[in-house]
Amino acid sequence: MHKNHAADNTSEASRLTLPWQILLVAVLVLVDQLTKYLAVVHLKGQNPIVLIRGVLELYYLENQGAAFSMLQNQQVFFYVLTIIFLVVAGWFLAKVPATTKYTPLRISLLVLCAGAVGNLIDRIVHKYVVDFIYFVIIDFPVFNVADIYVTLGVIVLICLVLFHYKEKDLKAITDKKK
């Protein structure tokens, strides 16, 4: 018996139900928090650990700002900004059709949310974000796993919007009634 492709599309996507989405974000946040914990235990107060001489080091840093240490000591601003982002992302995720066509979009948003939550936890618990990955070769600012999630999530989102989804695909999201 031949199944309808649209029905397959919806049933396959149903595997990424809300509980699975929450689990994905929770696992990513757990990995982020575990790596930060390990950075505190093994790097704080120590010399950097050189992984690849002149290229990559593990270097402990307490960042009270945002990316590239901008907006130092503006914790309330970051709390509010992160909460607004998470609410908007949640609203948007609720509007994304539950089909495999939109699974990459959904996953990239979830990865972004995991990064936002990971750094928010640090800001609430420590009043700073633990950073520990340093690319010496390009003197790139020290960052962490949550920052990787945010960066990759944004890059994937941009690529999806520019190259994968057509205007009608995006309109289907904004026109969807819940």
OpenMM code with the backbone's topology and positions (N, CA, C; nanometers):
from openmm import Vec3, app, unit

residues = "MET HIS LYS ASN HIS ALA ALA ASP ASN THR SER GLU ALA SER ARG LEU THR LEU PRO TRP GLN ILE LEU LEU VAL ALA VAL LEU VAL LEU VAL ASP GLN LEU THR LYS TYR LEU ALA VAL VAL HIS LEU LYS GLY GLN ASN PRO ILE VAL LEU ILE ARG GLY VAL LEU GLU LEU TYR TYR LEU GLU ASN GLN GLY ALA ALA PHE SER MET LEU GLN ASN GLN GLN VAL PHE PHE TYR VAL LEU THR ILE ILE PHE LEU VAL VAL ALA GLY TRP PHE LEU ALA LYS VAL PRO ALA THR THR LYS TYR THR PRO LEU ARG ILE SER LEU LEU VAL LEU CYS ALA GLY ALA VAL GLY ASN LEU ILE ASP ARG ILE VAL HIS LYS TYR VAL VAL ASP PHE ILE TYR PHE VAL ILE ILE ASP PHE PRO VAL PHE ASN VAL ALA ASP ILE TYR VAL THR LEU GLY VAL ILE VAL LEU ILE CYS LEU VAL LEU PHE HIS TYR LYS GLU LYS ASP LEU LYS ALA ILE THR ASP LYS LYS LYS".split()
positions = [
    Vec3(0.0839, -0.1176, 0.0000),
    Vec3(0.0000, 0.0000, 0.0000),
    Vec3(0.0882, 0.1236, 0.0000),
    Vec3(0.0599, 0.2180, -0.0881),
    Vec3(0.1391, 0.3403, -0.1008),
    Vec3(0.0865, 0.4470, -0.0053),
    Vec3(0.1773, 0.5025, 0.0752),
    Vec3(0.1364, 0.6052, 0.1705),
    Vec3(0.1451, 0.7420, 0.1067),
    Vec3(0.0630, 0.8306, 0.1520),
    Vec3(0.0660, 0.9699, 0.1091),
    Vec3(0.1932, 1.0343, 0.1622),
    Vec3(0.2696, 1.1025, 0.0748),
    Vec3(0.3956, 1.1651, 0.1146),
    Vec3(0.3737, 1.2695, 0.2245),
    Vec3(0.2682, 1.3474, 0.2151),
    Vec3(0.2409, 1.4502, 0.3165),
    Vec3(0.2153, 1.3856, 0.4522),
    Vec3(0.1444, 1.2722, 0.4523),
    Vec3(0.1186, 1.2029, 0.5786),
    Vec3(0.2491, 1.1514, 0.6377),
    Vec3(0.3371, 1.0951, 0.5507),
    Vec3(0.4680, 1.0503, 0.5974),
    Vec3(0.5450, 1.1668, 0.6572),
    Vec3(0.5389, 1.2792, 0.5899),
    Vec3(0.6127, 1.3972, 0.6316),
    Vec3(0.5728, 1.4377, 0.7728),
    Vec3(0.4442, 1.4365, 0.8030),
    Vec3(0.3961, 1.4754, 0.9350),
    Vec3(0.4294, 1.3689, 1.0384),
    Vec3(0.4088, 1.2417, 1.0052),
    Vec3(0.4330, 1.1362, 1.1037),
    Vec3(0.5811, 1.1259, 1.1381),
    Vec3(0.6688, 1.1452, 1.0397),
    Vec3(0.8121, 1.1423, 1.0688),
    Vec3(0.8494, 1.2561, 1.1625),
    Vec3(0.7946, 1.3732, 1.1417),
    Vec3(0.8283, 1.4886, 1.2241),
    Vec3(0.7731, 1.4729, 1.3652),
    Vec3(0.6684, 1.3930, 1.3796),
    Vec3(0.6098, 1.3786, 1.5119),
    Vec3(0.7101, 1.3169, 1.6096),
    Vec3(0.8174, 1.2582, 1.5590),
    Vec3(0.9215, 1.2059, 1.6467),
    Vec3(0.9920, 1.3191, 1.7216),
    Vec3(0.9891, 1.4390, 1.6663),
    Vec3(1.0494, 1.5540, 1.7331),
    Vec3(0.9395, 1.6303, 1.8080),
    Vec3(0.8688, 1.5555, 1.8915),
    Vec3(0.7600, 1.6133, 1.9707),
    Vec3(0.8176, 1.7005, 2.0816),
    Vec3(0.7301, 1.7700, 2.1494),
    Vec3(0.7727, 1.8606, 2.2560),
    Vec3(0.8624, 1.7914, 2.3592),
    Vec3(0.8292, 1.6717, 2.4068),
    Vec3(0.9202, 1.6066, 2.5034),
    Vec3(1.0606, 1.5835, 2.4456),
    Vec3(1.0699, 1.5455, 2.3177),
    Vec3(1.2006, 1.5255, 2.2549),
    Vec3(1.2746, 1.6580, 2.2383),
    Vec3(1.2002, 1.7633, 2.2086),
    Vec3(1.2621, 1.8950, 2.1960),
    Vec3(1.3185, 1.9405, 2.3304),
    Vec3(1.2416, 1.9204, 2.4353),
    Vec3(1.2873, 1.9561, 2.5698),
    Vec3(1.4088, 1.8725, 2.6071),
    Vec3(1.4049, 1.7435, 2.5742),
    Vec3(1.5185, 1.6553, 2.6033),
    Vec3(1.6435, 1.7002, 2.5287),
    Vec3(1.6283, 1.7370, 2.4015),
    Vec3(1.7426, 1.7845, 2.3230),
    Vec3(1.8051, 1.9068, 2.3891),
    Vec3(1.7231, 2.0046, 2.4243),
    Vec3(1.7743, 2.1263, 2.4885),
    Vec3(1.8388, 2.0904, 2.6224),
    Vec3(1.7749, 2.0037, 2.6999),
    Vec3(1.8292, 1.9652, 2.8313),
    Vec3(1.9657, 1.8974, 2.8179),
    Vec3(1.9790, 1.8077, 2.7206),
    Vec3(2.1072, 1.7385, 2.7015),
    Vec3(2.2151, 1.8382, 2.6587),
    Vec3(2.1816, 1.9282, 2.5668),
    Vec3(2.2798, 2.0276, 2.5229),
    Vec3(2.3206, 2.1197, 2.6384),
    Vec3(2.2250, 2.1611, 2.7194),
    Vec3(2.2562, 2.2463, 2.8354),
    Vec3(2.3423, 2.1682, 2.9344),
    Vec3(2.3105, 2.0415, 2.9557),
    Vec3(2.3894, 1.9582, 3.0461),
    Vec3(2.5343, 1.9481, 2.9984),
    Vec3(2.5549, 1.9259, 2.8693),
    Vec3(2.6912, 1.9195, 2.8146),
    Vec3(2.7629, 2.0523, 2.8374),
    Vec3(2.6943, 2.1632, 2.8109),
    Vec3(2.7533, 2.2949, 2.8329),
    Vec3(2.7920, 2.3124, 2.9796),
    Vec3(2.6997, 2.2842, 3.0707),
    Vec3(2.7263, 2.3037, 3.2127),
    Vec3(2.8356, 2.2101, 3.2643),
    Vec3(2.8392, 2.0885, 3.2123),
    Vec3(2.9447, 1.9944, 3.2517),
    Vec3(3.0816, 2.0454, 3.2078),
    Vec3(3.0913, 2.0946, 3.0854),
    Vec3(3.2208, 2.1450, 3.0379),
    Vec3(3.2639, 2.2678, 3.1181),
    Vec3(3.1692, 2.3520, 3.1552),
    Vec3(3.2020, 2.4695, 3.2373),
    Vec3(3.2461, 2.4270, 3.3771),
    Vec3(3.1793, 2.3274, 3.4322),
    Vec3(3.2192, 2.2745, 3.5630),
    Vec3(3.3621, 2.2215, 3.5568),
    Vec3(3.3910, 2.1447, 3.4528),
    Vec3(3.5260, 2.0908, 3.4368),
    Vec3(3.6286, 2.2028, 3.4192),
    Vec3(3.5897, 2.3094, 3.3505),
    Vec3(3.6793, 2.4245, 3.3344),
    Vec3(3.7091, 2.4882, 3.4696),
    Vec3(3.6064, 2.5032, 3.5520),
    Vec3(3.6271, 2.5620, 3.6851),
    Vec3(3.7201, 2.4729, 3.7676),
    Vec3(3.6938, 2.3429, 3.7689),
    Vec3(3.7709, 2.2494, 3.8502),
    Vec3(3.9162, 2.2385, 3.8031),
    Vec3(3.9371, 2.2339, 3.6712),
    Vec3(4.0713, 2.2039, 3.6201),
    Vec3(4.1484, 2.3239, 3.5655),
    Vec3(4.0805, 2.4363, 3.5398),
    Vec3(4.1486, 2.5493, 3.4779),
    Vec3(4.1577, 2.6734, 3.5664),
    Vec3(4.0607, 2.6924, 3.6538),
    Vec3(4.0576, 2.8141, 3.7358),
    Vec3(4.1843, 2.8223, 3.8214),
    Vec3(4.2517, 2.9352, 3.8096),
    Vec3(4.3738, 2.9569, 3.8870),
    Vec3(4.4947, 2.8823, 3.8344),
    Vec3(4.4807, 2.8207, 3.7185),
    Vec3(4.5906, 2.7430, 3.6589),
    Vec3(4.6380, 2.8096, 3.5298),
    Vec3(4.7547, 2.7693, 3.4844),
    Vec3(4.8009, 2.8121, 3.3527),
    Vec3(4.7145, 2.7449, 3.2469),
    Vec3(4.7011, 2.8083, 3.1304),
    Vec3(4.6224, 2.7451, 3.0233),
    Vec3(4.6770, 2.6069, 2.9872),
    Vec3(4.5865, 2.5221, 2.9431),
    Vec3(4.6266, 2.3904, 2.8926),
    Vec3(4.6376, 2.4028, 2.7413),
    Vec3(4.7570, 2.3804, 2.6904),
    Vec3(4.7812, 2.3916, 2.5467),
    Vec3(4.7412, 2.2600, 2.4804),
    Vec3(4.6413, 2.2674, 2.3929),
    Vec3(4.5988, 2.1488, 2.3189),
    Vec3(4.6778, 2.1361, 2.1893),
    Vec3(4.6897, 2.2476, 2.1173),
    Vec3(4.7706, 2.2527, 1.9951),
    Vec3(4.8514, 2.3821, 2.0044),
    Vec3(4.9815, 2.3682, 2.0247),
    Vec3(5.0684, 2.4846, 2.0466),
    Vec3(5.0480, 2.5904, 1.9379),
    Vec3(5.0198, 2.7124, 1.9828),
    Vec3(5.0017, 2.8243, 1.8917),
    Vec3(4.8670, 2.8265, 1.8208),
    Vec3(4.7808, 2.7301, 1.8527),
    Vec3(4.6517, 2.7223, 1.7849),
    Vec3(4.5350, 2.7224, 1.8839),
    Vec3(4.5344, 2.6275, 1.9777),
    Vec3(4.4180, 2.6074, 2.0632),
    Vec3(4.4606, 2.5807, 2.2072),
    Vec3(4.3976, 2.6557, 2.2993),
    Vec3(4.4241, 2.6381, 2.4416),
    Vec3(4.2928, 2.6336, 2.5186),
    Vec3(4.2988, 2.5705, 2.6345),
    Vec3(4.1904, 2.5794, 2.7311),
    Vec3(4.2365, 2.6825, 2.8335),
    Vec3(4.1631, 2.7929, 2.8418),
    Vec3(4.2045, 2.9095, 2.9192),
    Vec3(4.0842, 2.9597, 2.9976),
    Vec3(4.0903, 2.9565, 3.1288),
    Vec3(3.9767, 2.9940, 3.2127),
    Vec3(3.9563, 3.1452, 3.2137),
    Vec3(3.8299, 3.1859, 3.1934),
    Vec3(3.7955, 3.3277, 3.1959),
    Vec3(3.6544, 3.3440, 3.2504),
    Vec3(3.6367, 3.4417, 3.3378),
    Vec3(3.5038, 3.4764, 3.3888),
    Vec3(3.4577, 3.6004, 3.3136),
    Vec3(3.3603, 3.5828, 3.2261),
    Vec3(3.3132, 3.6899, 3.1382),
    Vec3(3.1850, 3.7500, 3.1949),
    Vec3(3.1914, 3.8763, 3.2348),
    Vec3(3.0737, 3.9433, 3.2899),
    Vec3(3.0001, 4.0228, 3.1828),
    Vec3(3.0405, 4.0057, 3.0577),
    Vec3(2.9746, 4.0746, 2.9477),
    Vec3(2.9137, 3.9753, 2.8509),
    Vec3(2.9054, 4.0187, 2.7264),
    Vec3(2.8520, 3.9332, 2.6202),
    Vec3(2.9689, 3.8887, 2.5330),
    Vec3(2.9398, 3.8527, 2.4111),
    Vec3(3.0432, 3.8120, 2.3168),
    Vec3(3.1511, 3.9198, 2.3102),
    Vec3(3.2747, 3.8749, 2.3062),
    Vec3(3.3901, 3.9647, 2.2973),
    Vec3(3.3975, 4.0578, 2.4184),
    Vec3(3.3391, 4.0146, 2.5314),
    Vec3(3.3387, 4.0893, 2.6578),
    Vec3(3.2721, 4.2262, 2.6470),
    Vec3(3.1801, 4.2418, 2.5526),
    Vec3(3.1047, 4.3676, 2.5412),
    Vec3(3.0035, 4.3756, 2.6548),
    Vec3(2.9617, 4.4961, 2.6863),
    Vec3(2.8576, 4.5228, 2.7858),
    Vec3(2.8890, 4.4582, 2.9210),
    Vec3(3.0090, 4.4808, 2.9701),
    Vec3(3.0498, 4.4266, 3.0994),
    Vec3(2.9550, 4.4711, 3.2099),
    Vec3(2.9268, 4.3795, 3.3023),
    Vec3(2.8470, 4.4054, 3.4227),
    Vec3(2.7055, 4.4550, 3.3941),
    Vec3(2.6465, 4.4108, 3.2875),
    Vec3(2.5076, 4.4469, 3.2530),
    Vec3(2.4175, 4.3239, 3.2676),
    Vec3(2.4250, 4.2568, 3.3836),
    Vec3(2.3562, 4.1295, 3.4029),
    Vec3(2.2051, 4.1394, 3.3840),
    Vec3(2.1425, 4.2432, 3.4376),
    Vec3(1.9962, 4.2562, 3.4240),
    Vec3(1.9575, 4.2653, 3.2765),
    Vec3(2.0342, 4.3396, 3.1998),
    Vec3(2.0103, 4.3504, 3.0561),
    Vec3(2.0151, 4.2124, 2.9917),
    Vec3(2.1142, 4.1296, 3.0290),
    Vec3(2.1266, 3.9960, 2.9710),
    Vec3(2.0125, 3.9043, 3.0154),
    Vec3(1.9694, 3.9166, 3.1419),
    Vec3(1.8554, 3.8367, 3.1877),
    Vec3(1.7333, 3.8684, 3.1025),
    Vec3(1.7033, 3.9970, 3.0896),
    Vec3(1.5840, 4.0402, 3.0161),
    Vec3(1.5943, 3.9998, 2.8692),
    Vec3(1.7081, 4.0247, 2.8075),
    Vec3(1.7278, 3.9911, 2.6670),
    Vec3(1.7122, 3.8406, 2.6427),
    Vec3(1.7691, 3.7601, 2.7311),
    Vec3(1.7605, 3.6145, 2.7153),
    Vec3(1.6173, 3.5662, 2.7333),
    Vec3(1.5472, 3.6178, 2.8318),
    Vec3(1.4076, 3.5778, 2.8540),
    Vec3(1.3228, 3.6158, 2.7330),
    Vec3(1.3413, 3.7367, 2.6815),
    Vec3(1.2665, 3.7799, 2.5624),
    Vec3(1.2968, 3.6869, 2.4453),
    Vec3(1.4260, 3.6563, 2.4243),
    Vec3(1.4630, 3.5662, 2.3153),
    Vec3(1.3950, 3.4305, 2.3324),
    Vec3(1.3993, 3.3737, 2.4532),
    Vec3(1.3412, 3.2416, 2.4758),
    Vec3(1.1899, 3.2415, 2.4551),
    Vec3(1.1225, 3.3482, 2.4951),
    Vec3(0.9775, 3.3584, 2.4740),
    Vec3(0.9475, 3.3665, 2.3238),
    Vec3(1.0210, 3.4510, 2.2526),
    Vec3(0.9996, 3.4652, 2.1077),
    Vec3(1.0316, 3.3335, 2.0365),
    Vec3(1.1418, 3.2689, 2.0749),
    Vec3(1.1785, 3.1407, 2.0130),
    Vec3(1.0716, 3.0353, 2.0408),
    Vec3(1.0205, 3.0307, 2.1637),
    Vec3(0.9139, 2.9368, 2.1980),
    Vec3(0.7879, 2.9614, 2.1171),
    Vec3(0.7509, 3.0889, 2.1042),
    Vec3(0.6338, 3.1263, 2.0229),
    Vec3(0.6550, 3.0822, 1.8780),
    Vec3(0.7738, 3.1099, 1.8256),
    Vec3(0.8042, 3.0747, 1.6871),
    Vec3(0.8033, 2.9224, 1.6688),
    Vec3(0.8639, 2.8498, 1.7632),
    Vec3(0.8642, 2.7035, 1.7555),
    Vec3(0.7217, 2.6475, 1.7558),
    Vec3(0.6334, 2.7100, 1.8310),
    Vec3(0.4937, 2.6657, 1.8348),
    Vec3(0.4250, 2.6870, 1.7001),
    Vec3(0.4696, 2.7826, 1.6230),
    Vec3(0.4088, 2.8124, 1.4935),
    Vec3(0.4684, 2.7302, 1.3792),
    Vec3(0.5873, 2.6736, 1.3989),
    Vec3(0.6517, 2.5964, 1.2919),
    Vec3(0.5733, 2.4671, 1.2698),
    Vec3(0.5316, 2.4408, 1.1458),
    Vec3(0.4567, 2.3175, 1.1172),
    Vec3(0.5349, 2.1926, 1.1586),
    Vec3(0.4641, 2.0929, 1.2089),
    Vec3(0.5255, 1.9685, 1.2553),
    Vec3(0.5483, 1.8735, 1.1387),
    Vec3(0.6318, 1.9162, 1.0456),
    Vec3(0.6672, 1.8322, 0.9313),
    Vec3(0.8184, 1.8245, 0.9210),
    Vec3(0.8669, 1.7195, 0.8551),
    Vec3(1.0117, 1.7024, 0.8422),
    Vec3(1.0751, 1.8176, 0.7647),
    Vec3(0.9975, 1.8817, 0.6815),
    Vec3(1.0484, 1.9952, 0.6040),
    Vec3(1.1060, 2.1021, 0.6959),
    Vec3(1.0463, 2.1195, 0.8125),
    Vec3(1.0876, 2.2251, 0.9055),
    Vec3(1.1733, 2.1737, 1.0213),
    Vec3(1.2090, 2.0453, 1.0189),
    Vec3(1.2923, 1.9909, 1.1262),
    Vec3(1.4262, 2.0633, 1.1382),
    Vec3(1.4970, 2.0931, 1.0283),
    Vec3(1.6229, 2.1675, 1.0441),
    Vec3(1.6036, 2.3045, 1.1104),
    Vec3(1.4966, 2.3717, 1.0769),
    Vec3(1.4661, 2.5013, 1.1369),
    Vec3(1.4397, 2.4850, 1.2862),
    Vec3(1.3604, 2.3853, 1.3183),
    Vec3(1.3266, 2.3588, 1.4581),
    Vec3(1.4532, 2.3250, 1.5383),
    Vec3(1.5377, 2.2390, 1.4847),
    Vec3(1.6597, 2.1995, 1.5562),
    Vec3(1.7537, 2.3182, 1.5744),
    Vec3(1.7691, 2.4003, 1.4724),
    Vec3(1.8590, 2.5156, 1.4865),
    Vec3(1.8073, 2.6113, 1.5945),
    Vec3(1.6762, 2.6298, 1.6028),
    Vec3(1.6188, 2.7137, 1.7087),
    Vec3(1.6393, 2.6511, 1.8465),
    Vec3(1.6261, 2.5208, 1.8547),
    Vec3(1.6463, 2.4526, 1.9822),
    Vec3(1.7917, 2.4611, 2.0274),
    Vec3(1.8843, 2.4497, 1.9337),
    Vec3(2.0268, 2.4631, 1.9661),
    Vec3(2.0560, 2.6051, 2.0152),
    Vec3(1.9971, 2.7032, 1.9476),
    Vec3(2.0110, 2.8426, 1.9926),
    Vec3(1.9563, 2.8594, 2.1344),
    Vec3(1.8410, 2.8024, 2.1600),
    Vec3(1.7808, 2.8118, 2.2938),
    Vec3(1.8709, 2.7462, 2.3986),
    Vec3(1.9289, 2.6331, 2.3653),
    Vec3(2.0193, 2.5652, 2.4591),
    Vec3(2.1386, 2.6548, 2.4929),
    Vec3(2.1926, 2.7224, 2.3934),
    Vec3(2.3032, 2.8144, 2.4199),
    Vec3(2.2607, 2.9292, 2.5093),
    Vec3(2.1439, 2.9837, 2.4819),
    Vec3(2.0932, 3.0946, 2.5634),
    Vec3(2.0707, 3.0500, 2.7073),
    Vec3(2.0110, 2.9324, 2.7259),
    Vec3(1.9845, 2.8810, 2.8608),
    Vec3(2.1157, 2.8494, 2.9327),
    Vec3(2.2114, 2.7894, 2.8628),
    Vec3(2.3402, 2.7565, 2.9251),
    Vec3(2.4100, 2.8789, 2.9819),
    Vec3(2.4145, 2.9857, 2.9042),
    Vec3(2.4791, 3.1071, 2.9538),
    Vec3(2.3933, 3.1793, 3.0572),
    Vec3(2.2602, 3.1691, 3.0463),
    Vec3(2.1722, 3.2296, 3.1462),
    Vec3(2.1935, 3.1632, 3.2825),
    Vec3(2.2074, 3.0330, 3.2834),
    Vec3(2.2339, 2.9619, 3.4096),
    Vec3(2.3596, 3.0170, 3.4752),
    Vec3(2.4655, 3.0346, 3.3967),
    Vec3(2.5899, 3.0911, 3.4515),
    Vec3(2.5662, 3.2295, 3.5098),
    Vec3(2.4951, 3.3125, 3.4364),
    Vec3(2.4708, 3.4508, 3.4820),
    Vec3(2.3920, 3.4521, 3.6129),
    Vec3(2.2948, 3.3626, 3.6248),
    Vec3(2.2135, 3.3572, 3.7465),
    Vec3(2.2949, 3.3013, 3.8634),
    Vec3(2.3655, 3.1913, 3.8394),
    Vec3(2.4384, 3.1230, 3.9463),
    Vec3(2.5664, 3.1970, 3.9860),
    Vec3(2.6438, 3.2419, 3.8874),
    Vec3(2.7767, 3.2985, 3.9161),
    Vec3(2.7858, 3.4502, 3.9003),
    Vec3(2.6899, 3.5077, 3.8289),
    Vec3(2.6937, 3.6509, 3.7912),
    Vec3(2.7972, 3.6772, 3.6818),
    Vec3(2.8441, 3.5724, 3.6176),
    Vec3(2.9335, 3.5806, 3.5019),
    Vec3(2.9208, 3.4489, 3.4251),
    Vec3(2.9761, 3.4478, 3.3044),
    Vec3(2.9753, 3.3280, 3.2209),
    Vec3(3.1163, 3.2700, 3.2194),
    Vec3(3.1254, 3.1402, 3.2396),
    Vec3(3.2544, 3.0712, 3.2351),
    Vec3(3.2903, 3.0453, 3.0890),
    Vec3(3.4018, 3.1019, 3.0455),
    Vec3(3.4553, 3.0787, 2.9108),
    Vec3(3.5884, 3.0057, 2.9257),
    Vec3(3.6237, 2.9222, 2.8269),
    Vec3(3.7469, 2.8449, 2.8443),
    Vec3(3.8113, 2.7965, 2.7142),
    Vec3(3.7541, 2.8224, 2.6004),
    Vec3(3.8122, 2.7773, 2.4733),
    Vec3(3.8747, 2.8982, 2.4053),
    Vec3(4.0022, 2.8874, 2.3722),
    Vec3(4.0749, 3.0018, 2.3163),
    Vec3(4.1528, 2.9603, 2.1921),
    Vec3(4.1167, 3.0207, 2.0775),
    Vec3(4.1921, 2.9991, 1.9549),
    Vec3(4.3049, 3.1015, 1.9495),
    Vec3(4.4231, 3.0581, 1.9872),
    Vec3(4.5409, 3.1447, 1.9940),
    Vec3(4.5787, 3.1948, 1.8552),
    Vec3(4.5696, 3.1087, 1.7577),
    Vec3(4.6185, 3.1389, 1.6224),
    Vec3(4.5532, 3.2638, 1.5636),
    Vec3(4.4276, 3.2887, 1.5984),
    Vec3(4.3607, 3.4083, 1.5460),
    Vec3(4.3265, 3.5065, 1.6576),
    Vec3(4.3780, 3.4785, 1.7789),
    Vec3(4.3519, 3.5627, 1.8953),
    Vec3(4.2016, 3.5908, 1.9091),
    Vec3(4.1226, 3.4839, 1.8907),
    Vec3(3.9768, 3.4949, 1.9009),
    Vec3(3.9388, 3.5021, 2.0477),
    Vec3(3.8356, 3.5809, 2.0833),
    Vec3(3.7943, 3.5876, 2.2237),
    Vec3(3.7626, 3.4494, 2.2804),
    Vec3(3.7910, 3.4323, 2.4081),
    Vec3(3.7655, 3.3064, 2.4772),
    Vec3(3.6138, 3.2830, 2.4805),
    Vec3(3.5726, 3.1586, 2.4573),
    Vec3(3.4300, 3.1262, 2.4496),
    Vec3(3.4023, 2.9928, 2.5157),
    Vec3(3.2769, 2.9474, 2.5098),
    Vec3(3.2381, 2.8215, 2.5729),
    Vec3(3.1459, 2.7421, 2.4803),
    Vec3(3.0988, 2.6286, 2.5282),
    Vec3(3.0145, 2.5401, 2.4471),
    Vec3(2.8809, 2.6072, 2.4140),
    Vec3(2.8213, 2.6793, 2.5082),
    Vec3(2.6948, 2.7491, 2.4803),
    Vec3(2.7135, 2.8506, 2.3680),
    Vec3(2.8284, 2.9171, 2.3661),
    Vec3(2.8578, 3.0117, 2.2584),
    Vec3(2.8657, 2.9405, 2.1228),
    Vec3(2.9187, 2.8198, 2.1240),
    Vec3(2.9235, 2.7392, 2.0008),
    Vec3(2.7806, 2.7097, 1.9544),
    Vec3(2.6934, 2.6721, 2.0482),
    Vec3(2.5532, 2.6452, 2.0130),
    Vec3(2.4900, 2.7680, 1.9480),
    Vec3(2.5095, 2.8838, 2.0098),
    Vec3(2.4491, 3.0072, 1.9579),
    Vec3(2.5034, 3.0379, 1.8187),
    Vec3(2.6343, 3.0294, 1.8041),
    Vec3(2.6968, 3.0605, 1.6754),
    Vec3(2.6494, 2.9656, 1.5660),
    Vec3(2.6526, 2.8357, 1.5939),
    Vec3(2.6084, 2.7377, 1.4936),
    Vec3(2.4588, 2.7525, 1.4646),
    Vec3(2.3803, 2.7754, 1.5686),
    Vec3(2.2366, 2.7936, 1.5489),
    Vec3(2.2063, 2.9111, 1.4585),
    Vec3(2.2756, 3.0225, 1.4800),
    Vec3(2.2546, 3.1415, 1.3963),
    Vec3(2.3002, 3.1156, 1.2531),
    Vec3(2.4169, 3.0542, 1.2368),
    Vec3(2.4686, 3.0263, 1.1016),
    Vec3(2.3723, 2.9352, 1.0255),
    Vec3(2.3254, 2.8291, 1.0914),
    Vec3(2.2322, 2.7367, 1.0261),
    Vec3(2.1011, 2.8077, 0.9935),
    Vec3(2.0503, 2.8873, 1.0877),
    Vec3(1.9268, 2.9623, 1.0620),
    Vec3(1.9409, 3.0533, 0.9404),
    Vec3(2.0486, 3.1267, 0.9343),
    Vec3(2.0720, 3.2168, 0.8203),
    Vec3(2.0776, 3.1380, 0.6903),
    Vec3(2.1520, 3.0274, 0.6911),
    Vec3(2.1620, 2.9450, 0.5694),
    Vec3(2.0259, 2.8882, 0.5295),
    Vec3(1.9492, 2.8422, 0.6268),
    Vec3(1.8165, 2.7877, 0.5968),
    Vec3(1.7260, 2.8939, 0.5353),
    Vec3(1.7253, 3.0114, 0.5950),
    Vec3(1.6380, 3.1193, 0.5463),
    Vec3(1.6834, 3.1682, 0.4087),
    Vec3(1.8140, 3.1785, 0.3886),
    Vec3(1.8639, 3.2306, 0.2608),
    Vec3(1.8635, 3.1280, 0.1478),
    Vec3(1.8918, 3.0013, 0.1803),
    Vec3(1.9153, 2.9045, 0.0740),
    Vec3(1.8212, 2.7839, 0.0700),
    Vec3(1.7591, 2.7503, 0.1809),
    Vec3(1.6800, 2.6276, 0.1844),
    Vec3(1.5294, 2.6536, 0.1698),
    Vec3(1.4788, 2.7394, 0.2553),
    Vec3(1.3354, 2.7654, 0.2526),
    Vec3(1.3020, 2.8732, 0.1512),
    Vec3(1.1912, 2.8528, 0.0847),
    Vec3(1.1409, 2.9521, -0.0105),
    Vec3(1.0496, 3.0480, 0.0650),
    Vec3(1.0151, 3.1562, 0.0015),
    Vec3(0.9290, 3.2560, 0.0651),
    Vec3(0.7967, 3.1937, 0.1111),
    Vec3(0.7406, 3.1040, 0.0299),
    Vec3(0.6128, 3.0412, 0.0665),
    Vec3(0.6286, 2.9519, 0.1901),
    Vec3(0.7454, 2.8905, 0.2079),
    Vec3(0.7696, 2.8077, 0.3267),
    Vec3(0.7678, 2.8930, 0.4533),
    Vec3(0.8321, 3.0083, 0.4461),
    Vec3(0.8376, 3.0976, 0.5615),
    Vec3(0.7015, 3.1622, 0.5873),
    Vec3(0.6296, 3.1892, 0.4805),
    Vec3(0.4953, 3.2473, 0.4950),
    Vec3(0.4024, 3.1463, 0.5630),
    Vec3(0.4221, 3.0180, 0.5353),
    Vec3(0.3400, 2.9134, 0.5977),
    Vec3(0.3565, 2.9154, 0.7496),
    Vec3(0.4735, 2.9551, 0.7962),
    Vec3(0.4975, 2.9627, 0.9413),
    Vec3(0.4268, 3.0851, 0.9985),
    Vec3(0.4443, 3.1988, 0.9367),
    Vec3(0.3867, 3.3214, 0.9922),
    Vec3(0.2347, 3.3266, 0.9778),
    Vec3(0.1799, 3.2542, 0.8808),
    Vec3(0.0353, 3.2513, 0.8615),
    Vec3(-0.0347, 3.1446, 0.9443),
    Vec3(0.0417, 3.0518, 1.0005),
    Vec3(-0.0175, 2.9400, 1.0738),
    Vec3(-0.0916, 2.9903, 1.1970),
    Vec3(-0.2120, 2.9417, 1.2138),
    Vec3(-0.2943, 2.9779, 1.3297),
    Vec3(-0.2820, 2.8683, 1.4341),
    Vec3(-0.2654, 2.9076, 1.5589),
    Vec3(-0.2576, 2.8106, 1.6699),
    Vec3(-0.3713, 2.8332, 1.7634),
] * unit.nanometer
topology = app.Topology()
chain = topology.addChain("A")
for resn in residues:
    res = topology.addResidue(resn, chain)
    for name in ("N", "CA", "C"):
        topology.addAtom(name, app.Element.getBySymbol(name[0]), res)
